[in-house]
C-alpha cells in the first residue's frame, strides 16, 4: 500500500518538472538550495521542482516495511496526484535506486533519469555504526541536542556525517527530542535498502553522475550499468565523494538542466 509523501514544490507549475529523491537518512531539505536554484534561476528557464521525503524519512509517514518497489510506488502515486508527466527524475544513493525502479515500471512518465552516485547492484553494509548510534541515542525527556550530538560523534567519526544525521533530530514536544527518520524500521530493513534492483532493462535516457572519490560506482560496474541501461552515460566529477550534489552543486545543477532540455 502506498503512503502520501510529504513534498516541497518550488517554481512555476507547467514548467519542465524535476522530481528529486534524497538518500538514506536524508530529507527533501538536503536539496533545498539546489531546488531554489533550479526553480528561481537568474539566467536560465525556471523549472517546476518537487523535493520529496521518501517513506520513513523526513515528514513522510513511518511504515512497517520498505522496499524499492514500495518507494517507487509511493513516488508514482505522488506524480499522478500532482498531474505530472515527462518528468526529470533525480535520485541520490537510496533515492537513486528508487528512481531506477520507478523507471522500470513507468518509463512513459519520464523525460530523463538522473542517478547520483549509486549503481543497480547490491551494496555492502557500511552503515552499521550509524544505525547503532541512532538506535542507542538517549532521547528521554530533558535530553539536549548537544548531548545527543556528542553520543553520535563518539560512534560516527566523520563530522560532516554527524551534522547530516543531526538534521533528523527535532523537538516533538518542548522537552522531548525525536528522530524524523524511522530508525527501528531502517535497522530491520537495511538489507532491503542495500539490495540490488530488479533485472528489467531501462531504455529511458539516463545519466549516472559518479563521484570520483566515492566507491559506490566503480569502473568495473559501468559495463553492467550500460547493459541494463542501454541509453545511458556515466559522468564523473573527479573531486567529489558520495555527496556529489553537496560537493559539486553547480555541476549537478547544470547536468539536471541539460537533461530537462532534451526532447
C-alpha positions in Angstrom: 0.0 0.0 0.0 1.3 3.4 -0.9 1.6 6.3 1.5 1.1 10.0 0.9 4.6 11.5 0.7 5.5 14.9 2.1 7.0 17.2 -0.5 8.1 20.7 -1.2 7.2 22.3 -4.5 9.1 25.2 -5.9 8.9 27.1 -9.2 6.2 27.7 -11.8 3.7 24.9 -12.4 3.7 24.0 -16.1 7.4 24.4 -16.4 9.6 21.3 -17.1 9.1 19.2 -13.9 12.0 17.8 -11.9 11.3 15.4 -9.0 14.1 14.8 -6.6 14.6 11.8 -4.2 17.1 12.0 -1.4 19.3 9.3 0.0 19.3 7.1 3.2 18.9 9.2 6.4 18.2 12.2 4.2 15.2 14.5 3.6 14.0 16.9 1.0 15.7 19.7 3.0 19.1 18.4 1.8 18.1 19.6 -1.7 16.7 23.0 -0.8 19.4 25.1 -2.2 19.6 23.2 -5.5 15.8 23.3 -5.7 15.8 27.1 -5.3 18.5 27.4 -8.0 16.5 25.3 -10.5 13.2 26.9 -9.7 14.3 30.5 -9.5 17.4 30.8 -11.7 18.9 34.2 -12.6 20.0 33.2 -16.1 18.1 30.1 -17.2 14.5 28.9 -17.6 12.7 28.1 -14.3 11.7 24.5 -13.5 8.8 23.0 -11.6 10.8 21.3 -8.8 9.3 18.7 -6.4 11.5 17.8 -3.5 10.2 14.5 -1.9 10.6 13.0 1.6 10.6 9.2 0.9 8.7 6.9 3.3 10.2 6.6 6.8 12.2 9.8 6.2 11.6 13.5 6.8 8.0 14.4 7.3 6.6 11.4 5.4 4.8 8.6 7.2 6.6 6.0 9.2 5.7 2.5 8.0 6.0 -1.2 8.9 8.1 -2.2 5.9 10.0 -0.8 3.0 11.5 -1.8 -0.4 12.4 -0.1 -3.6 9.1 -1.3 -5.1 7.2 0.4 -2.4 9.3 3.6 -2.6 8.8 3.8 -6.3 5.0 3.2 -6.0 4.8 6.0 -3.4 6.5 8.3 -5.8 4.3 7.2 -8.7 1.2 8.0 -6.6 2.6 11.5 -5.9 3.4 12.1 -9.6 -0.1 11.0 -10.6 -1.7 13.1 -7.8 0.2 16.2 -9.0 -0.6 15.6 -12.6 3.0 15.5 -13.7 4.3 13.8 -16.8 7.6 13.7 -18.8 9.5 14.5 -15.6 13.2 14.5 -15.0 13.5 12.1 -12.0 16.6 12.7 -9.9 17.7 10.3 -7.2 20.8 10.2 -4.9 22.0 6.9 -3.4 18.9 5.1 -1.9 16.8 7.6 -3.8 18.7 6.7 -7.0 17.7 3.1 -6.6 14.1 4.0 -6.0 14.3 6.2 -9.2 15.7 3.3 -11.2 12.8 1.0 -10.1 10.3 3.8 -11.0 11.8 3.9 -14.5 11.4 0.1 -14.8 7.7 0.4 -14.1 6.7 3.8 -15.5 9.1 4.8 -18.3 6.4 6.7 -20.1 6.3 9.3 -17.4 10.0 10.1 -17.7 11.8 12.6 -19.9 15.2 11.7 -18.3 16.5 9.8 -15.3 19.4 11.2 -13.3 21.0 8.8 -10.8 23.6 10.3 -8.5 26.4 8.1 -7.2 24.7 4.7 -6.9 24.6 1.7 -9.2 21.9 -1.0 -9.6 23.9 -3.6 -7.8 23.8 -4.8 -4.1 26.0 -2.6 -1.9 28.0 -3.5 1.2 26.7 -2.6 4.6 28.8 0.4 5.7 26.0 1.9 7.8 26.0 -0.4 10.8 27.8 2.1 13.1 25.3 4.8 12.1 22.3 2.6 12.8 23.8 1.6 16.2 24.5 5.3 17.0 20.9 6.3 16.2 19.3 3.3 18.0 21.3 3.8 21.2 20.9 7.6 21.4 19.1 8.6 24.6 16.1 10.7 23.6 14.3 10.7 27.0 12.7 13.9 28.2 15.2 16.5 29.2 18.0 15.4 26.9 19.6 18.1 24.9 20.6 18.3 21.2 24.2 18.8 22.4 24.1 15.5 24.4 22.7 13.6 21.5 25.2 15.0 19.1 28.1 14.0 21.5 26.7 10.5 21.6 26.6 10.3 17.8 30.0 11.8 17.4 31.5 9.1 19.7 30.4 6.4 17.2 30.5 8.3 13.8 33.9 9.9 13.3 33.1 11.9 10.2 32.0 15.4 11.4 30.0 16.0 8.1 28.1 12.8 8.6 27.3 13.7 12.2 25.8 17.1 11.1 23.9 15.3 8.3 22.4 12.9 10.8 21.6 15.7 13.3 19.3 17.3 10.8 16.9 14.4 11.5 16.6 15.4 15.2 13.6 17.6 16.1 11.6 18.6 19.2 8.5 16.5 19.3 7.4 18.4 22.5 9.1 21.2 24.5 11.1 18.6 26.4 11.1 15.5 24.1 13.5 15.0 21.1 12.7 12.5 18.4 14.2 11.3 15.1 12.3 12.1 11.9 13.8 9.1 10.3 12.2 5.7 11.2 15.3 4.3 12.9 13.9 0.9 14.0 12.4 0.2 10.6 15.6 1.1 8.7 17.6 -1.1 11.1 15.4 -4.0 10.4 15.1 -3.5 6.7 18.7 -2.3 5.9 19.4 -5.4 3.8 16.4 -4.4 1.5 17.9 -0.9 1.2 21.3 -2.2 0.2 19.9 -4.8 -2.2 20.2 -4.6 -6.0 17.2 -3.5 -8.0 15.4 -5.9 -10.3 16.9 -7.0 -13.7 14.4 -5.3 -16.0 16.1 -3.2 -18.7 15.5 0.6 -18.7 15.5 2.4 -22.1 14.8 5.8 -20.7 17.6 8.3 -21.3 19.7 8.1 -18.2 22.6 10.0 -16.7 24.7 8.4 -13.9 26.7 11.1 -12.0 29.6 9.5 -10.3 31.8 10.9 -7.5 35.4 10.3 -8.4 36.3 9.9 -4.7 33.4 7.5 -4.0 33.3 3.8 -4.3 29.6 3.5 -4.9 30.1 3.3 -8.7 33.3 1.5 -9.6 34.8 1.5 -13.1 34.1 -2.2 -13.2 30.4 -1.5 -12.6 30.0 0.5 -15.7 29.6 -2.3 -18.3 26.7 -3.8 -16.3 25.1 -0.4 -16.0 25.4 0.1 -19.7 23.8 -3.3 -20.3 20.8 -2.7 -18.1 20.5 1.0 -19.1 21.4 0.9 -22.8 20.5 4.6 -23.3 22.8 5.8 -20.5 26.0 7.6 -20.0 28.2 8.0 -16.9 29.8 11.3 -15.9 32.5 11.5 -13.2 33.1 14.6 -11.1 36.7 13.8 -10.0 36.9 15.7 -6.8 33.5 14.7 -5.4 32.7 11.9 -2.9 29.4 10.3 -2.3 27.5 13.5 -1.6 28.2 14.8 -5.1 25.3 17.3 -5.1 26.6 18.9 -1.9 30.3 19.0 -3.1 29.7 19.9 -6.7 26.3 21.7 -6.8 27.0 23.8 -9.9 28.0 20.8 -12.0 24.9 18.8 -10.8 22.6 21.7 -11.5 24.0 22.1 -15.0 23.5 18.4 -15.7 19.9 18.4 -14.4 19.1 21.5 -16.6 20.6 19.8 -19.6 18.5 16.7 -19.0 15.3 18.8 -18.7 16.0 20.5 -22.1 16.3 17.3 -24.0 13.2 16.4 -26.2 
